Amino acid sequence: MSTQTTQQENQLLDIEAVSKLTTLGKSTIRLWVAQTKFPKPLELGSNKKVWRLKDVNTYIESKLES
């Protein structure tokens, strides 16, 4: 795996970017995280949560296979 691919997979997305990528509403994302239906975000601070692009892509792929 190339360094560029690894960097892209580890790219961090805020909830706005995750919402655009998945077409889910922000409130739906928050609800599904609480219900463990969506990947849990990383907490960078008390008010900053982000998702790894790799985790979101894995979630999307799992839904396409269902």
C-alpha positions in Angstrom: 0.0 0.0 0.0 1.4 3.4 -0.9 2.0 6.2 1.5 -0.5 8.4 -0.3 -3.2 5.7 0.0 -2.5 5.3 3.7 -2.7 9.0 4.2 -6.0 9.2 2.4 -7.5 6.4 4.4 -6.4 8.1 7.6 -7.9 11.4 6.5 -10.1 12.8 9.2 -13.6 14.0 8.4 -15.9 16.2 10.5 -19.6 15.5 10.8 -20.4 17.8 7.9 -18.1 15.9 5.5 -19.4 12.6 6.8 -22.9 13.8 6.2 -22.1 14.8 2.6 -20.3 11.6 1.9 -23.0 9.3 3.2 -26.0 11.5 2.4 -27.2 11.0 6.0 -28.3 13.9 8.2 -26.1 14.9 11.1 -28.8 14.0 13.6 -29.1 10.5 12.0 -25.3 10.0 12.2 -25.3 11.0 15.9 -28.3 8.7 16.7 -26.8 5.8 14.8 -23.4 6.2 16.6 -25.3 6.1 19.9 -27.1 3.0 18.7 -23.8 1.5 17.4 -25.2 1.4 13.9 -22.5 3.7 12.6 -18.7 3.9 13.3 -17.8 5.7 16.5 -15.9 9.0 16.0 -12.5 9.8 17.4 -12.7 12.6 20.0 -10.0 15.2 19.4 -11.2 17.4 22.2 -14.2 18.0 24.4 -16.2 19.4 21.4 -14.4 18.0 18.3 -15.3 14.6 16.9 -14.0 13.2 13.6 -14.2 10.0 11.6 -11.5 8.2 9.7 -12.3 8.1 6.0 -11.4 4.5 6.1 -14.0 3.7 8.7 -16.7 5.6 6.8 -15.8 3.9 3.5 -15.9 0.5 5.3 -19.4 1.3 6.6 -20.6 2.3 3.1 -19.2 -0.8 1.5 -20.9 -3.0 4.1 -24.2 -1.4 3.3 -23.7 -2.0 -0.4 -23.1 -5.6 0.2 -26.3 -6.1 2.2 
